[in-house]
Amino acid sequence: MENRIELRSPVDFKVDSSACLRCGACVRDCAFKVLSFDRTGLPSMPHPEKCMRCQHCFAVCPVGAITFDGVKSSDVAAVKDLELPNADQIANWIRSRRSVRKFAVEDVDPVVLDKVLKLLANSPTGCNARALTFTCYPNRAAVNGFRNAFLKAVEEHRDGSKLLPRWLAVPAIKLRKGGEDIFFRGASGILIVSSDETAPGVTTPQEDVTIACSNFELLANANGISTCWCGFLKLVQNEIPELLEKVVGMRRTTPFYAILFGKKAVKYMRCVERGAYASIVYKNAEN
């Protein structure tokens, strides 16, 4: 991403003294007490290296007097100007979403995909660690290369002392012979979301990955891109820990998950109802 901020460097925090109301909203909303008032009543950040870059101060300022890491209030949209989905629209999306396993032979528009991935950087992470990497195979040519490397890694492992389970070995052999692809479902793209579990401040690496995948599913579908969570790749990684190290260059201990994506080749006509499938337990005061 262009002009990427080095998150381990101190934050660049500036206040326009002529615009600031000295209302203290930013200081009060600073959960980690990094902000305080200077002698003139302006908010200040004496120790910027302690800031976790949540940007609450930037977002809460009523007059946009704060510049954060070079971004001014005029560079972003005001919440009041946004068209946010209402409760019924969100409910409809949750009921109508489908895991697509039949994809059209058509690549996703790279401009749309790039927009979605850049928006994905807004996904929340534990303690705002921001240690996520989005490794994307954006088109069929790239996916074919990944598939071939994947099959090679599986076949090389077959020569080792540990036999692969039948659920992995049989479909891999069939795929190599031109049979059905139950691993990648003919998707035109693959996104692998991973978290650097060794980075400073990382407390919930797998949860961070899961949240980002959920947000990708939401953003992708809103932009006409269908998705399917690729649990198979996670299962394969458990059997062949070095797989993604060989294919993607990712440490075998790195938390990750993969999402298949592309244009769907099937049209679903109605929502489903799963309300009766979940247990809801209310705990009242007397409990």
N, C-alpha and C positions, 0 to 999 in steps of 0.2 A: 504494500500500500504506500502511496506517495506521502512524503513528509511524515513518516511514522515517528511518533514520540518515543524516546527511550524511557520506558517506565521506571527504570531504576535510578534515573537522574532526578534531582529535586524539581518540584513543580514550579512553573513560572506563574506566579500569582500577582496580579496588578489590580489596583483600584483607582478609578477616575474620581479624584477628590471633589471635582466640581459637580459631578452627578450624584455621588453617594448621599443618601438621606441620613446616614448614621442611625438607621433604624435597628440595627443589630440582628436582623433576621438571619443573616449568614452565620454569625457567631453562635447564635442559639441552635441552629440546625446542624452544626458541626459535631457529629457523633463522637469524634475522637479528640475534641478540644484542641485542635491544631490552630484555630483562629482565636484571636483576642483583639481588644481595642488598643490602639496606640494612644498617646497623650492628647491627640486632637480629636479622639472619638472615632477615627477611621478603623475599619477592620484591617488587621495585619496578620502575617504568617511568619512569626519569628524563626520557626524551624521547618522550612518547606520540605526537608528530607523526610519528615514524619507524616506528610500528607499521603493519604491512600488514593487520591485522585477520584473520589466518588462524584465530585463536581456538584454536590448539593448546594454549595455556596453560590456557584454560578447560576444554577437553575432557580434558586429561591429569590434572588435579588429582584425586587419589584421594579427597579429602573434600569437594570442591565449595566450596572457600573463596574462589574468585575470582568477582567480578561483572564482567561484560564488557559495556560499552555499555548498562548498565542491566539486563542479563539475569542472573539468578541460576541456580545449578545446579538449584534446585527448579522452575524454569520449563521445563526441558527433560527429555527422557527419558534415562535411563541406558542405555548400550549393553547391559548385562546383561539388561535388561528387554525388549529389542526382539526381535521375531520376524523374524529375517533369513532370506532364502531360502537353501536349501542348493545345492550344486554341481549336482545333477541338475535342480532347478527352474530354475536359470538357464540350463542347457543346453537344456532344453525350450523356454524362452521364445525363445532365439536361433534354434532350429530351426523353431519354429512361427510366428514373426512374419511378417506379410504386409503389403505395401504395398497398401492398399485403394483401389480406383479406382471402386467402385460404392457410393455412400452412400445411406442411407435418408432419406426426407423427414421428418426429425425433428431438432429442435435438441438439443444437448447440455445436460444439467442445469447451469444457471449456477453453482450451489453447488459441484458437483463440479469444474467447470472452474476456478473461482476457487481451490479447494484445490490443484489441480495446478499452477497458475501460481505460487502463493506458494511451493510446495515447489521449484519450478524455480529460485528464487533461490539455492538451495544448490549449483547447478552450479559446478564449479571454473573459474577464469579465470587466465590467465597473470599471475604476480606478484600474484594476488588483486586485480586492478584493479577488478572489479565495475562495468564500464562497459556492461553489457547493458541493452537495452530490449526488452520483450516487447509488441509491438503486436498486439492480438488483435481479430479480427472474430468475435464469439462466436456469432452465429446467422445464419439465412438472410437476414433483412432486412439485416443489416450486410454480409454477403457480396454480396448483390445490389447494394448501393450501391458496394462496392469494384469489382465486375465492371463496372458501368456507367461508373465513372470510369476504369477500366483501358481499356475499349473506346474511350472518348472520347479518351484520351491517344494510343492507337494510331492512331485515325482522323485526329487533328490532325497527327500526324507524317507521315501519308501525303501531306499537302499540301506537305511540305517538299521539299528538293532531293534527299534520299537516299531511294531506293526501298526499301521493306521487303522482306525475303526472303520467298519464297513460303510457307515453313513457318510464318511468322507471319501474313502478310496473309490467306491463304486461310481458316484456321480462325477468325480474328477476324471475317471477313465472315460466315462460316457461323453463328458464335455470335450475331452481331447479328441474323441472320434467324431465330433460334430453333432453330438446329441444335445438334449435339453440342458440349458444353463440354469440350474436351480440355485447357483451361488449368486449370480448377478442379474438374473431375470431379463437379460436383454436390454438393460438400462443403458442410456446414452451417456450417463455421468455417474461418478461416485465421489462423495465427499467424505473424507476421514477427518473427524474432529478429535484432536488429542490435546492433552494437558501436560505441561512440563512439571512433573511432580517434585522435581528437585529445585525449582525456582523459589526464591525467597517469598515468604508470605502465603504460599499455596497451602490451603488447609482442606479443601474439598475437591480434589482433582477430577474424580469420576462424576461427581454431581455437577461440576462445571461443564463437563463434556455433555452430559445428558440434557442439561438446560439449553445449551447451544444447539444441540440436535433438534430439540423441540421447537426452538425459535426458527431454525432453518426450515422445518416442515411447514410452519405457519407462513413464513415469508415466501417460500417457494410456491406454495399452493395459491397464495394471493396474487402471484405473478404468473400464473398459468403453468407452473412446473409441478408435476406429480412426483410423489416420493414413496419410499419404502425403507423402513429400518432394516439394516443388513445384519441380523443377529448371527447368521451363518459365519460371517467373517470373525466374529468374536469367538464362536465355538472353535473355529479352525485355529485361531491364535492360542487357545488353551491347549490344543493338541500339539501344535508346532510353535513353541514360544518365539523361535527366531524368524518366523515367517515375515512379519512386517519389518523386522530389522533388515532382512534381505531385500524385500520388495520396495519398501518405502524409505528405509534408512531411519526407522524409528526404534528407540530402545524397547526391548521386549518387556520392560516393566512399566512402560508409559501407558496410563489410562487412555482409552480411546473408544470410539464407536463410529460406525459407518452408516451413511444414508445413500441409498440408490436414488437417482432422479432422472427425469426425462419427460417427454410428452407421452401422455397415456394413450393406449390403444383400445380402451374400453370406456364406456359411458355408463355411470351409475345413475339410476332414475329416481332414487328416493333415499331418505335418511334411514337410519336404523335406531332401535331403542334398546339400550342396555341398562337402564336404570335399575331393573330388578336383579342385575348380576352383581351389584356391589352391596356390601354391608355398611350401613350408616349407624353409628353408635353415638348418641348424644349423652354427654355427661353433665348432669345438673348438680347444683350445689349440694343437695342431699345425698348424692352418690358418693 
